[in-house]
């Protein structure tokens, strides 16, 4: 079976972007990082949300395509993506690996090895806290 609409979810640092790139190449389907439409990429500040209307429009445009791979964990915002997906992949990467990956990503951003916006130490600590809660809170809500 050829999947045409794939939704990948998981905690921060779980490997969503990596898996999306691999599946995109394998199935020849464009992958979309939902962070790119959830967050305002036009501002210089890290962690600024896009306007709700703008992100809803962008998401609708993606979901109206014949095929897509989306990756992100914004479950309350993505109900239609869950309904439309042929395949939903939930990554259950161990918490310590996710911590390692988000720490490594933060350091790479701080020293300029990544082109994305540099978050502050406070932003990083918020992400670590969210990662700590993900398995017992966010993942449970996604499943149900």
N, CA, C and O atoms as CSV, one atom per row, in Angstrom:
chain,resi,resn,atom,element,x,y,z
A,1,UNK,N,N,0.844,-1.183,0.000
A,1,UNK,CA,C,0.000,0.000,0.000
A,1,UNK,C,C,0.889,1.246,0.000
A,1,UNK,O,O,1.845,1.335,0.771
A,2,UNK,N,N,0.576,2.179,-0.845
A,2,UNK,CA,C,1.273,3.458,-0.908
A,2,UNK,C,C,0.507,4.460,-0.061
A,2,UNK,O,O,-0.623,4.825,-0.388
A,3,UNK,N,N,1.122,4.903,1.027
A,3,UNK,CA,C,0.502,5.933,1.847
A,3,UNK,C,C,0.664,7.274,1.165
A,3,UNK,O,O,1.737,7.574,0.641
A,4,UNK,N,N,-0.388,8.090,1.160
A,4,UNK,CA,C,-0.349,9.408,0.519
A,4,UNK,C,C,-0.427,10.547,1.537
A,4,UNK,O,O,-0.017,11.671,1.247
A,5,UNK,N,N,-0.954,10.257,2.729
A,5,UNK,CA,C,-1.104,11.281,3.763
A,5,UNK,C,C,-0.636,10.694,5.091
A,5,UNK,O,O,-1.264,9.806,5.668
A,6,UNK,N,N,0.493,11.228,5.549
A,6,UNK,CA,C,1.155,10.671,6.728
A,6,UNK,C,C,1.322,11.770,7.771
A,6,UNK,O,O,1.778,12.873,7.469
A,7,UNK,N,N,0.949,11.449,8.987
A,7,UNK,CA,C,1.088,12.389,10.106
A,7,UNK,C,C,2.037,11.763,11.130
A,7,UNK,O,O,1.794,10.662,11.627
A,8,UNK,N,N,3.119,12.482,11.438
A,8,UNK,CA,C,4.122,11.994,12.393
A,8,UNK,C,C,4.059,12.864,13.642
A,8,UNK,O,O,4.132,14.091,13.566
A,9,UNK,N,N,3.924,12.210,14.785
A,9,UNK,CA,C,3.869,12.940,16.048
A,9,UNK,C,C,4.858,12.328,17.034
A,9,UNK,O,O,5.268,11.176,16.897
A,10,UNK,N,N,5.221,13.114,18.010
A,10,UNK,CA,C,6.149,12.675,19.040
A,10,UNK,C,C,6.639,13.885,19.806
A,10,UNK,O,O,6.433,15.026,19.392
A,11,UNK,N,N,7.280,13.629,20.911
A,11,UNK,CA,C,7.786,14.712,21.750
A,11,UNK,C,C,8.909,15.478,21.084
A,11,UNK,O,O,9.387,15.088,20.019
A,12,UNK,N,N,9.333,16.573,21.709
A,12,UNK,CA,C,10.454,17.332,21.159
A,12,UNK,C,C,11.706,16.471,21.129
A,12,UNK,O,O,12.029,15.804,22.112
A,13,UNK,N,N,12.409,16.483,20.007
A,13,UNK,CA,C,13.627,15.695,19.894
A,13,UNK,C,C,13.398,14.213,19.667
A,13,UNK,O,O,14.322,13.416,19.824
A,14,UNK,N,N,12.176,13.827,19.299
A,14,UNK,CA,C,11.867,12.405,19.130
A,14,UNK,C,C,12.288,11.849,17.776
A,14,UNK,O,O,12.333,10.632,17.594
A,15,UNK,N,N,12.596,12.731,16.821
A,15,UNK,CA,C,13.005,12.274,15.498
A,15,UNK,C,C,11.964,12.506,14.415
A,15,UNK,O,O,12.051,11.918,13.337
A,16,UNK,N,N,10.978,13.359,14.689
A,16,UNK,CA,C,9.902,13.610,13.722
A,16,UNK,C,C,10.442,14.138,12.394
A,16,UNK,O,O,10.074,13.640,11.330
A,17,UNK,N,N,11.304,15.134,12.455
A,17,UNK,CA,C,11.840,15.734,11.224
A,17,UNK,C,C,12.686,14.729,10.453
A,17,UNK,O,O,12.618,14.672,9.226
A,18,UNK,N,N,13.468,13.953,11.154
A,18,UNK,CA,C,14.313,12.941,10.507
A,18,UNK,C,C,13.454,11.902,9.776
A,18,UNK,O,O,13.698,11.598,8.608
A,19,UNK,N,N,12.458,11.367,10.465
A,19,UNK,CA,C,11.575,10.359,9.860
A,19,UNK,C,C,10.804,10.967,8.683
A,19,UNK,O,O,10.621,10.315,7.655
A,20,UNK,N,N,10.355,12.212,8.836
A,20,UNK,CA,C,9.623,12.868,7.753
A,20,UNK,C,C,10.496,12.987,6.507
A,20,UNK,O,O,10.023,12.737,5.398
A,21,UNK,N,N,11.762,13.365,6.673
A,21,UNK,CA,C,12.668,13.468,5.518
A,21,UNK,C,C,12.869,12.112,4.860
A,21,UNK,O,O,12.856,12.014,3.633
A,22,UNK,N,N,13.054,11.066,5.657
A,22,UNK,CA,C,13.256,9.720,5.106
A,22,UNK,C,C,12.021,9.250,4.339
A,22,UNK,O,O,12.140,8.734,3.228
A,23,UNK,N,N,10.839,9.426,4.924
A,23,UNK,CA,C,9.600,9.014,4.256
A,23,UNK,C,C,9.321,9.863,3.015
A,23,UNK,O,O,8.798,9.365,2.019
A,24,UNK,N,N,9.671,11.133,3.083
A,24,UNK,CA,C,9.499,12.014,1.933
A,24,UNK,C,C,10.295,11.502,0.744
A,24,UNK,O,O,9.801,11.485,-0.383
A,25,UNK,N,N,11.516,11.091,0.998
A,25,UNK,CA,C,12.361,10.549,-0.063
A,25,UNK,C,C,11.818,9.202,-0.548
A,25,UNK,O,O,11.744,8.960,-1.753
A,26,UNK,N,N,11.445,8.342,0.372
A,26,UNK,CA,C,10.971,6.998,0.027
A,26,UNK,C,C,9.682,7.040,-0.801
A,26,UNK,O,O,9.570,6.360,-1.821
A,27,UNK,N,N,8.716,7.843,-0.355
A,27,UNK,CA,C,7.417,7.908,-1.028
A,27,UNK,C,C,7.328,9.011,-2.081
A,27,UNK,O,O,6.345,9.084,-2.819
A,28,UNK,N,N,8.339,9.863,-2.154
A,28,UNK,CA,C,8.333,11.008,-3.060
A,28,UNK,C,C,7.124,11.916,-2.782
A,28,UNK,O,O,6.388,12.306,-3.688
A,29,UNK,N,N,6.955,12.229,-1.507
A,29,UNK,CA,C,5.874,13.096,-1.033
A,29,UNK,C,C,6.517,14.239,-0.251
A,29,UNK,O,O,7.443,14.022,0.531
A,30,UNK,N,N,6.025,15.440,-0.464
A,30,UNK,CA,C,6.572,16.600,0.239
A,30,UNK,C,C,6.258,16.508,1.733
A,30,UNK,O,O,5.136,16.185,2.123
A,31,UNK,N,N,7.267,16.797,2.566
A,31,UNK,CA,C,7.099,16.807,4.020
A,31,UNK,C,C,7.014,18.247,4.515
A,31,UNK,O,O,7.723,19.128,4.030
A,32,UNK,N,N,6.145,18.467,5.477
A,32,UNK,CA,C,5.928,19.789,6.048
A,32,UNK,C,C,6.198,19.738,7.548
A,32,UNK,O,O,5.618,18.931,8.274
A,33,UNK,N,N,7.087,20.614,7.992
A,33,UNK,CA,C,7.352,20.775,9.420
A,33,UNK,C,C,6.328,21.776,9.938
A,33,UNK,O,O,6.361,22.947,9.559
A,34,UNK,N,N,5.434,21.335,10.787
A,34,UNK,CA,C,4.357,22.211,11.247
A,34,UNK,C,C,4.860,23.352,12.114
A,34,UNK,O,O,4.146,24.335,12.310
A,35,UNK,N,N,6.072,23.242,12.637
A,35,UNK,CA,C,6.671,24.379,13.341
A,35,UNK,C,C,6.775,25.582,12.415
A,35,UNK,O,O,6.666,26.726,12.854
A,36,UNK,N,N,6.986,25.316,11.136
A,36,UNK,CA,C,7.160,26.411,10.174
A,36,UNK,C,C,5.894,27.216,9.949
A,36,UNK,O,O,5.962,28.358,9.494
A,37,UNK,N,N,4.742,26.645,10.259
A,37,UNK,CA,C,3.515,27.440,10.118
A,37,UNK,C,C,2.900,27.794,11.476
A,37,UNK,O,O,2.127,28.748,11.570
A,38,UNK,N,N,3.228,27.052,12.512
A,38,UNK,CA,C,2.697,27.365,13.842
A,38,UNK,C,C,3.389,28.591,14.427
A,38,UNK,O,O,2.757,29.428,15.072
A,39,UNK,N,N,4.703,28.686,14.193
A,39,UNK,CA,C,5.492,29.796,14.734
A,39,UNK,C,C,5.700,30.850,13.673
A,39,UNK,O,O,5.808,30.535,12.488
A,40,UNK,N,N,5.756,32.104,14.095
A,40,UNK,CA,C,5.968,33.224,13.184
A,40,UNK,C,C,7.442,33.260,12.790
A,40,UNK,O,O,8.293,33.635,13.596
A,41,UNK,N,N,7.739,32.875,11.569
A,41,UNK,CA,C,9.119,32.814,11.084
A,41,UNK,C,C,9.606,34.165,10.572
A,41,UNK,O,O,10.777,34.299,10.218
A,42,UNK,N,N,8.727,35.172,10.526
A,42,UNK,CA,C,9.118,36.492,10.033
A,42,UNK,C,C,9.679,37.386,11.141
A,42,UNK,O,O,10.293,38.415,10.860
A,43,UNK,N,N,9.470,37.000,12.375
A,43,UNK,CA,C,9.979,37.787,13.494
A,43,UNK,C,C,11.362,37.278,13.890
A,43,UNK,O,O,11.706,36.123,13.642
A,44,UNK,N,N,12.128,38.136,14.492
A,44,UNK,CA,C,13.456,37.720,14.958
A,44,UNK,C,C,13.407,37.036,16.311
A,44,UNK,O,O,14.385,36.421,16.736
A,45,UNK,N,N,12.281,37.138,16.985
A,45,UNK,CA,C,12.140,36.538,18.309
A,45,UNK,C,C,11.794,35.058,18.193
A,45,UNK,O,O,10.963,34.660,17.376
A,46,UNK,N,N,12.436,34.263,19.013
A,46,UNK,CA,C,12.150,32.829,19.055
A,46,UNK,C,C,10.867,32.619,19.851
A,46,UNK,O,O,10.651,33.274,20.871
A,47,UNK,N,N,10.009,31.698,19.381
A,47,UNK,CA,C,8.822,31.317,20.148
A,47,UNK,C,C,7.616,32.219,19.981
A,47,UNK,O,O,6.711,32.190,20.815
A,48,UNK,N,N,7.577,33.019,18.928
A,48,UNK,CA,C,6.416,33.867,18.661
A,48,UNK,C,C,5.456,33.100,17.750
A,48,UNK,O,O,5.820,32.706,16.642
A,49,UNK,N,N,4.237,32.896,18.226
A,49,UNK,CA,C,3.249,32.164,17.432
A,49,UNK,C,C,2.786,32.980,16.237
A,49,UNK,O,O,2.682,34.204,16.302
A,50,UNK,N,N,2.510,32.278,15.142
A,50,UNK,CA,C,1.901,32.914,13.973
A,50,UNK,C,C,0.451,33.253,14.303
A,50,UNK,O,O,-0.144,32.678,15.214
A,51,UNK,N,N,-0.101,34.190,13.550
A,51,UNK,CA,C,-1.517,34.500,13.744
A,51,UNK,C,C,-2.339,33.245,13.467
A,51,UNK,O,O,-2.054,32.506,12.524
A,52,UNK,N,N,-3.346,33.008,14.281
A,52,UNK,CA,C,-4.176,31.809,14.145
A,52,UNK,C,C,-4.760,31.681,12.745
A,52,UNK,O,O,-4.775,30.589,12.176
A,53,UNK,N,N,-5.237,32.781,12.190
A,53,UNK,CA,C,-5.818,32.752,10.846
A,53,UNK,C,C,-4.777,32.327,9.804
A,53,UNK,O,O,-5.079,31.545,8.903
A,54,UNK,N,N,-3.566,32.841,9.931
A,54,UNK,CA,C,-2.505,32.507,8.981
A,54,UNK,C,C,-2.127,31.032,9.060
A,54,UNK,O,O,-1.978,30.365,8.036
A,55,UNK,N,N,-1.975,30.532,10.271
A,55,UNK,CA,C,-1.570,29.122,10.388
A,55,UNK,C,C,-2.699,28.182,9.981
A,55,UNK,O,O,-2.436,27.117,9.424
A,56,UNK,N,N,-3.952,28.553,10.247
A,56,UNK,CA,C,-5.069,27.713,9.810
A,56,UNK,C,C,-5.165,27.671,8.289
A,56,UNK,O,O,-5.437,26.621,7.708
A,57,UNK,N,N,-4.943,28.806,7.652
A,57,UNK,CA,C,-4.951,28.871,6.189
A,57,UNK,C,C,-3.839,28.002,5.616
A,57,UNK,O,O,-4.065,27.227,4.686
A,58,UNK,N,N,-2.636,28.133,6.174
A,58,UNK,CA,C,-1.493,27.347,5.689
A,58,UNK,C,C,-1.736,25.850,5.881
A,58,UNK,O,O,-1.424,25.054,4.996
A,59,UNK,N,N,-2.290,25.466,7.026
A,59,UNK,CA,C,-2.580,24.053,7.270
A,59,UNK,C,C,-3.627,23.538,6.290
A,59,UNK,O,O,-3.481,22.438,5.757
A,60,UNK,N,N,-4.668,24.304,6.047
A,60,UNK,CA,C,-5.707,23.889,5.092
A,60,UNK,C,C,-5.136,23.681,3.698
A,60,UNK,O,O,-5.504,22.733,3.004
A,61,UNK,N,N,-4.233,24.569,3.289
A,61,UNK,CA,C,-3.606,24.424,1.974
A,61,UNK,C,C,-2.820,23.115,1.875
A,61,UNK,O,O,-2.843,22.447,0.841
A,62,UNK,N,N,-2.133,22.760,2.946
A,62,UNK,CA,C,-1.381,21.494,2.956
A,62,UNK,C,C,-2.338,20.312,2.892
A,62,UNK,O,O,-2.170,19.413,2.068
A,63,UNK,N,N,-3.349,20.315,3.770
A,63,UNK,CA,C,-4.254,19.167,3.872
A,63,UNK,C,C,-5.122,18.992,2.629
A,63,UNK,O,O,-5.648,17.903,2.397
A,64,UNK,N,N,-5.278,20.035,1.835
A,64,UNK,CA,C,-6.055,19.933,0.601
A,64,UNK,C,C,-5.250,19.337,-0.547
A,64,UNK,O,O,-5.802,19.074,-1.616
A,65,UNK,N,N,-3.975,19.123,-0.344
A,65,UNK,CA,C,-3.145,18.511,-1.388
A,65,UNK,C,C,-3.442,17.019,-1.484
A,65,UNK,O,O,-3.974,16.413,-0.554
A,66,UNK,N,N,-3.093,16.453,-2.608
A,66,UNK,CA,C,-3.324,15.022,-2.845
A,66,UNK,C,C,-2.491,14.140,-1.908
A,66,UNK,O,O,-2.917,13.054,-1.515
A,67,UNK,N,N,-1.303,14.624,-1.562
A,67,UNK,CA,C,-0.435,13.855,-0.668
A,67,UNK,C,C,0.373,14.809,0.189
A,67,UNK,O,O,0.672,15.930,-0.222
A,68,UNK,N,N,0.729,14.353,1.395
A,68,UNK,CA,C,1.528,15.152,2.301
A,68,UNK,C,C,2.077,14.282,3.427
A,68,UNK,O,O,1.554,13.215,3.748
A,69,UNK,N,N,3.138,14.786,3.997
A,69,UNK,CA,C,3.659,14.262,5.257
A,69,UNK,C,C,3.748,15.474,6.170
A,69,UNK,O,O,4.426,16.449,5.846
A,70,UNK,N,N,3.074,15.422,7.295
A,70,UNK,CA,C,3.171,16.499,8.277
A,70,UNK,C,C,3.786,15.937,9.540
A,70,UNK,O,O,3.543,14.793,9.924
A,71,UNK,N,N,4.588,16.774,10.176
A,71,UNK,CA,C,5.177,16.350,11.439
A,71,UNK,C,C,5.090,17.482,12.435
A,71,UNK,O,O,5.476,18.619,12.162
A,72,UNK,N,N,4.579,17.142,13.579
A,72,UNK,CA,C,4.410,18.105,14.647
A,72,UNK,C,C,3.447,17.538,15.672
A,72,UNK,O,O,2.782,16.533,15.419
A,73,UNK,N,N,3.373,18.167,16.808
A,73,UNK,CA,C,2.630,17.590,17.909
A,73,UNK,C,C,1.492,18.485,18.392
A,73,UNK,O,O,1.000,18.312,19.507
A,74,UNK,N,N,1.082,19.411,17.585
A,74,UNK,CA,C,0.020,20.349,17.975
A,74,UNK,C,C,-1.339,19.671,17.824
A,74,UNK,O,O,-2.118,20.009,16.933
A,75,UNK,N,N,-1.609,18.724,18.693
A,75,UNK,CA,C,-2.768,17.843,18.533
A,75,UNK,C,C,-4.097,18.574,18.534
A,75,UNK,O,O,-4.987,18.204,17.767
A,76,UNK,N,N,-4.272,19.593,19.357
A,76,UNK,CA,C,-5.576,20.263,19.415
A,76,UNK,C,C,-5.850,21.055,18.146
A,76,UNK,O,O,-7.006,21.295,17.799
A,77,UNK,N,N,-4.807,21.456,17.461
A,77,UNK,CA,C,-4.928,22.247,16.243
A,77,UNK,C,C,-5.034,21.359,15.002
A,77,UNK,O,O,-5.442,21.828,13.940
A,78,UNK,N,N,-4.676,20.100,15.126
A,78,UNK,CA,C,-4.519,19.221,13.966
A,78,UNK,C,C,-5.583,18.150,13.825
A,78,UNK,O,O,-5.325,17.107,13.223
A,79,UNK,N,N,-6.747,18.374,14.352
A,79,UNK,CA,C,-7.767,17.324,14.300
A,79,UNK,C,C,-8.044,16.871,12.869
A,79,UNK,O,O,-8.234,15.679,12.625
A,80,UNK,N,N,-8.070,17.804,11.924
A,80,UNK,CA,C,-8.343,17.424,10.535
A,80,UNK,C,C,-7.205,16.582,9.955
A,80,UNK,O,O,-7.451,15.654,9.186
A,81,UNK,N,N,-5.976,16.900,10.317
A,81,UNK,CA,C,-4.830,16.108,9.835
A,81,UNK,C,C,-4.923,14.677,10.357
A,81,UNK,O,O,-4.623,13.730,9.629
A,82,UNK,N,N,-5.334,14.516,11.608
A,82,UNK,CA,C,-5.515,13.165,12.152
A,82,UNK,C,C,-6.617,12.420,11.393
A,82,UNK,O,O,-6.473,11.231,11.106
A,83,UNK,N,N,-7.706,13.106,11.070
A,83,UNK,CA,C,-8.814,12.470,10.354
A,83,UNK,C,C,-8.428,12.086,8.929
A,83,UNK,O,O,-8.826,11.030,8.437
A,84,UNK,N,N,-7.654,12.943,8.270
A,84,UNK,CA,C,-7.319,12.739,6.857
A,84,UNK,C,C,-6.155,11.776,6.627
A,84,UNK,O,O,-6.005,11.238,5.530
A,85,UNK,N,N,-5.343,11.560,7.634
A,85,UNK,CA,C,-4.120,10.767,7.454
A,85,UNK,C,C,-4.421,9.302,7.135
A,85,UNK,O,O,-5.299,8.687,7.739
A,86,UNK,N,N,-3.667,8.755,6.169
A,86,UNK,CA,C,-3.709,7.317,5.880
A,86,UNK,C,C,-2.902,6.538,6.912
A,86,UNK,O,O,-3.171,5.372,7.197
A,87,UNK,N,N,-1.907,7.222,7.460
A,87,UNK,CA,C,-1.000,6.598,8.421
A,87,UNK,C,C,-0.609,7.633,9.458
A,87,UNK,O,O,-0.202,8.743,9.113
A,88,UNK,N,N,-0.731,7.273,10.730
A,88,UNK,CA,C,-0.275,8.120,11.826
A,88,UNK,C,C,0.854,7.373,12.521
A,88,UNK,O,O,0.691,6.231,12.951
A,89,UNK,N,N,1.990,8.027,12.622
A,89,UNK,CA,C,3.154,7.435,13.275
A,89,UNK,C,C,3.401,8.202,14.562
A,89,UNK,O,O,3.619,9.414,14.538
A,90,UNK,N,N,3.368,7.494,15.690
A,90,UNK,CA,C,3.682,8.119,16.969
A,90,UNK,C,C,5.045,7.605,17.427
A,90,UNK,O,O,5.224,6.417,17.695
A,91,UNK,N,N,5.987,8.518,17.509
A,91,UNK,CA,C,7.330,8.162,17.952
A,91,UNK,C,C,7.375,8.168,19.476
A,91,UNK,O,O,6.969,9.137,20.117
A,92,UNK,N,N,7.866,7.093,20.037
A,92,UNK,CA,C,7.938,6.961,21.491
A,92,UNK,C,C,9.399,6.869,21.933
A,92,UNK,O,O,9.790,5.974,22.681
A,93,UNK,N,N,10.167,7.799,21.456
A,93,UNK,CA,C,11.582,7.874,21.779
A,93,UNK,C,C,11.748,8.095,23.281
A,93,UNK,O,O,11.044,8.923,23.859
A,94,UNK,N,N,12.668,7.366,23.924
A,94,UNK,CA,C,12.873,7.555,25.368
A,94,UNK,C,C,13.196,9.010,25.715
A,94,UNK,O,O,13.845,9.723,24.950
A,95,UNK,N,N,12.728,9.420,26.875
A,95,UNK,CA,C,12.875,10.803,27.318
A,95,UNK,C,C,14.335,11.254,27.347
A,95,UNK,O,O,14.638,12.380,26.954
A,96,UNK,N,N,15.233,10.398,27.804
A,96,UNK,CA,C,16.640,10.805,27.918
A,96,UNK,C,C,17.251,11.079,26.538
A,96,UNK,O,O,18.101,11.958,26.398
A,97,UNK,N,N,16.821,10.335,25.533
A,97,UNK,CA,C,17.317,10.587,24.166
A,97,UNK,C,C,16.770,11.921,23.662
A,97,UNK,O,O,17.497,12.692,23.035
A,98,UNK,N,N,15.502,12.196,23.929
A,98,UNK,CA,C,14.915,13.476,23.521
A,98,UNK,C,C,15.636,14.634,24.200
A,98,UNK,O,O,15.927,15.649,23.567
A,99,UNK,N,N,15.926,14.479,25.504
A,99,UNK,CA,C,16.675,15.515,26.217
A,99,UNK,C,C,18.037,15.756,25.565
A,99,UNK,O,O,18.443,16.900,25.358
A,100,UNK,N,N,18.724,14.683,25.250
A,100,UNK,CA,C,20.033,14.808,24.612
A,100,UNK,C,C,19.911,15.567,23.293
A,100,UNK,O,O,20.696,16.476,23.022
A,101,UNK,N,N,18.935,15.195,22.480
A,101,UNK,CA,C,18.774,15.815,21.168
A,101,UNK,C,C,18.402,17.298,21.260
A,101,UNK,O,O,18.942,18.113,20.512
A,102,UNK,N,N,17.489,17.655,22.165
A,102,UNK,CA,C,17.123,19.067,22.253
A,102,UNK,C,C,18.265,19.882,22.855
A,102,UNK,O,O,18.425,21.058,22.529
A,103,UNK,N,N,19.054,19.269,23.724
A,103,UNK,CA,C,20.238,19.955,24.262
A,103,UNK,C,C,21.261,20.185,23.154
A,103,UNK,O,O,21.812,21.278,23.027
A,104,UNK,N,N,21.507,19.162,22.365
A,104,UNK,CA,C,22.451,19.274,21.253
A,104,UNK,C,C,21.974,20.325,20.250
A,104,UNK,O,O,22.775,21.116,19.750
A,105,UNK,N,N,20.684,20.336,19.958
A,105,UNK,CA,C,20.116,21.312,19.022
A,105,UNK,C,C,20.269,22.735,19.568
A,105,UNK,O,O,20.607,23.652,18.820
A,106,UNK,N,N,20.023,22.919,20.856
A,106,UNK,CA,C,20.173,24.228,21.485
A,106,UNK,C,C,21.616,24.722,21.365
A,106,UNK,O,O,21.855,25.876,21.009
A,107,UNK,N,N,22.558,23.857,21.658
A,107,UNK,CA,C,23.974,24.236,21.578
A,107,UNK,C,C,24.350,24.586,20.145
A,107,UNK,O,O,25.035,25.581,19.908
A,108,UNK,N,N,23.907,23.780,19.191
A,108,UNK,CA,C,24.205,24.060,17.772
A,108,UNK,C,C,23.651,25.428,17.362
A,108,UNK,O,O,24.301,26.170,16.625
A,109,UNK,N,N,22.465,25.752,17.838
A,109,UNK,CA,C,21.877,27.058,17.516
A,109,UNK,C,C,22.664,28.184,18.189
A,109,UNK,O,O,22.911,29.225,17.580
A,110,UNK,N,N,23.050,27.973,19.433
A,110,UNK,CA,C,23.767,29.017,20.172
A,110,UNK,C,C,25.124,29.329,19.553
A,110,UNK,O,O,25.546,30.486,19.556
A,111,UNK,N,N,25.804,28.338,19.032
A,111,UNK,CA,C,27.136,28.593,18.477
A,111,UNK,C,C,27.096,28.865,16.977
A,111,UNK,O,O,28.141,29.017,16.344
A,112,UNK,N,N,25.895,28.926,16.410
A,112,UNK,CA,C,25.748,29.327,15.017
A,112,UNK,C,C,25.892,28.218,14.000
A,112,UNK,O,O,26.085,28.504,12.818
A,113,UNK,N,N,25.807,26.963,14.411
A,113,UNK,CA,C,25.891,25.850,13.470
A,113,UNK,C,C,24.546,25.511,12.842
A,113,UNK,O,O,24.465,24.646,11.970
A,114,UNK,N,N,23.502,26.181,13.278
A,114,UNK,CA,C,22.165,25.982,12.728
A,114,UNK,C,C,21.634,27.336,12.275
A,114,UNK,O,O,21.888,28.359,12.910
A,115,UNK,N,N,20.900,27.330,11.178
A,115,UNK,CA,C,20.402,28.584,10.624
A,115,UNK,C,C,19.094,29.043,11.266
A,115,UNK,O,O,18.628,30.147,10.983
A,116,UNK,N,N,18.505,28.235,12.108
A,116,UNK,CA,C,17.240,28.630,12.723
A,116,UNK,C,C,17.498,29.655,13.825
A,116,UNK,O,O,18.636,29.898,14.227
A,117,UNK,N,N,16.415,30.241,14.295
A,117,UNK,CA,C,16.531,31.270,15.323
A,117,UNK,C,C,17.147,30.697,16.597
A,117,UNK,O,O,16.926,29.538,16.949
A,118,UNK,N,N,17.912,31.526,17.268
A,118,UNK,CA,C,18.524,31.119,18.526
A,118,UNK,C,C,17.548,31.374,19.664
A,118,UNK,O,O,17.095,32.499,19.872
A,119,UNK,N,N,17.236,30.321,20.389
A,119,UNK,CA,C,16.374,30.526,21.535
A,119,UNK,C,C,17.225,30.913,22.739
A,119,UNK,O,O,18.434,30.679,22.776
A,120,UNK,N,N,16.568,31.502,23.705
A,120,UNK,CA,C,17.254,31.892,24.930
A,120,UNK,C,C,17.355,30.669,25.844
A,120,UNK,O,O,16.734,29.635,25.596
A,121,UNK,N,N,18.135,30.809,26.883
A,121,UNK,CA,C,18.236,29.735,27.873
A,121,UNK,C,C,16.863,29.481,28.483
A,121,UNK,O,O,16.497,28.334,28.740
A,122,UNK,N,N,16.108,30.540,28.713
A,122,UNK,CA,C,14.755,30.402,29.250
A,122,UNK,C,C,13.861,29.592,28.298
A,122,UNK,O,O,13.097,28.737,28.747
A,123,UNK,N,N,13.953,29.855,26.997
A,123,UNK,CA,C,13.185,29.097,25.997
A,123,UNK,C,C,13.581,27.619,26.038
A,123,UNK,O,O,12.726,26.734,25.999
A,124,UNK,N,N,14.872,27.373,26.116
A,124,UNK,CA,C,15.383,26.004,26.176
A,124,UNK,C,C,14.847,25.281,27.412
A,124,UNK,O,O,14.409,24.133,27.326
A,125,UNK,N,N,14.884,25.959,28.559
A,125,UNK,CA,C,14.401,25.332,29.797
A,125,UNK,C,C,12.904,25.037,29.727
A,125,UNK,O,O,12.449,24.032,30.273
A,126,UNK,N,N,12.134,25.898,29.063
A,126,UNK,CA,C,10.704,25.633,28.871
A,126,UNK,C,C,10.493,24.384,28.015
A,126,UNK,O,O,9.595,23.584,28.282
A,127,UNK,N,N,11.319,24.224,26.995
A,127,UNK,CA,C,11.227,23.043,26.142
A,127,UNK,C,C,11.585,21.783,26.930
A,127,UNK,O,O,10.952,20.743,26.755
A,128,UNK,N,N,12.585,21.871,27.786
A,128,UNK,CA,C,12.960,20.729,28.629
A,128,UNK,C,C,11.802,20.370,29.562
A,128,UNK,O,O,11.483,19.193,29.729
A,129,UNK,N,N,11.175,21.371,30.167
A,129,UNK,CA,C,10.021,21.112,31.046
A,129,UNK,C,C,8.888,20.448,30.278
A,129,UNK,O,O,8.266,19.502,30.762
A,130,UNK,N,N,8.627,20.953,29.078
A,130,UNK,CA,C,7.560,20.373,28.260
A,130,UNK,C,C,7.899,18.927,27.910
A,130,UNK,O,O,7.030,18.055,27.924
A,131,UNK,N,N,9.158,18.686,27.601
A,131,UNK,CA,C,9.593,17.325,27.294
A,131,UNK,C,C,9.388,16.406,28.494
A,131,UNK,O,O,8.991,15.253,28.329
A,132,UNK,N,N,9.652,16.902,29.691
A,132,UNK,CA,C,9.451,16.094,30.903
A,132,UNK,C,C,7.990,15.704,31.085
A,132,UNK,O,O,7.690,14.609,31.562
A,133,UNK,N,N,7.082,16.600,30.706
A,133,UNK,CA,C,5.642,16.345,30.864
A,133,UNK,C,C,5.035,15.594,29.684
A,133,UNK,O,O,3.933,15.055,29.799
A,134,UNK,N,N,5.725,15.549,28.568
A,134,UNK,CA,C,5.120,15.055,27.337
A,134,UNK,C,C,4.507,13.661,27.475
A,134,UNK,O,O,3.348,13.462,27.112
A,135,UNK,N,N,5.259,12.708,27.988
A,135,UNK,CA,C,4.783,11.321,28.044
A,135,UNK,C,C,3.552,11.152,28.932
A,135,UNK,O,O,2.648,10.381,28.609
A,136,UNK,N,N,3.520,11.874,30.044
A,136,UNK,CA,C,2.416,11.689,30.986
A,136,UNK,C,C,1.249,12.640,30.739
A,136,UNK,O,O,0.195,12.495,31.359
A,137,UNK,N,N,1.422,13.601,29.852
A,137,UNK,CA,C,0.361,14.568,29.609
A,137,UNK,C,C,0.008,14.642,28.119
A,137,UNK,O,O,-1.048,14.161,27.708
A,138,UNK,N,N,0.868,15.231,27.329
A,138,UNK,CA,C,0.556,15.459,25.925
A,138,UNK,C,C,0.320,14.164,25.159
A,138,UNK,O,O,-0.655,14.055,24.415
A,139,UNK,N,N,1.195,13.190,25.330
A,139,UNK,CA,C,1.021,11.936,24.585
A,139,UNK,C,C,-0.284,11.243,24.950
A,139,UNK,O,O,-0.944,10.667,24.086
A,140,UNK,N,N,-0.657,11.292,26.218
A,140,UNK,CA,C,-1.925,10.696,26.663
A,140,UNK,C,C,-3.102,11.386,25.971
A,140,UNK,O,O,-4.026,10.720,25.504
A,141,UNK,N,N,-3.072,12.717,25.905
A,141,UNK,CA,C,-4.173,13.454,25.269
A,141,UNK,C,C,-4.229,13.171,23.763
A,141,UNK,O,O,-5.314,13.136,23.183
A,142,UNK,N,N,-3.090,12.972,23.138
A,142,UNK,CA,C,-3.062,12.653,21.712
A,142,UNK,C,C,-3.730,11.299,21.454
A,142,UNK,O,O,-4.513,11.149,20.516
A,143,UNK,N,N,-3.416,10.340,22.284
A,143,UNK,CA,C,-3.949,8.987,22.101
A,143,UNK,C,C,-5.470,8.971,22.245
A,143,UNK,O,O,-6.163,8.271,21.507
A,144,UNK,N,N,-5.977,9.740,23.193
A,144,UNK,CA,C,-7.413,9.744,23.440
A,144,UNK,C,C,-8.040,10.883,22.704
A,144,UNK,O,O,-9.255,11.070,22.776
